[in-house]
Amino acid sequence: MKKLKNIWITICAIPALKYILVTVFAVVFIGFLDENSVWHHYKNVRYISELQDEITLYNERHRDALSQIRQLDASPKAIEKIARERYFMKADDEDIFVLSDDQPSTAMPEP
């Protein structure tokens, strides 16, 4: 305990050392421990970058959807194509065959 007291007296004896210690403490606190620290700033910048990437993705999807809507408004053939591909609709004189890549079930049905 006496050693700590001697160290404290030595620190208090040097006037500039107090200011240096307070400055170091403030830099450490503000730089790393505070809510507005450098670390939080870095995380926020990274998060903003991810959000901007998402905005770009959604803008591209929006642009594609608008072009598809314009195409559907302009051409009845496009509507027919989507109806055939997605909903398996057919004309009166056509037959549709749906081929599946699913493996047949090997389990025996119970009697």
Buried (B, 14 or more C-beta within 10 A) or exposed (E): EEEEEEEEEEEEEEEEEEEEEEEEEEEEEEEEEEEEBEEEEEEEEEEEEEEEEEEEEEEEEEEEEEEEEEBBEEEEEBEEEBEBEEEEEEEEEEEEEEEEEEEEEEEEEEE
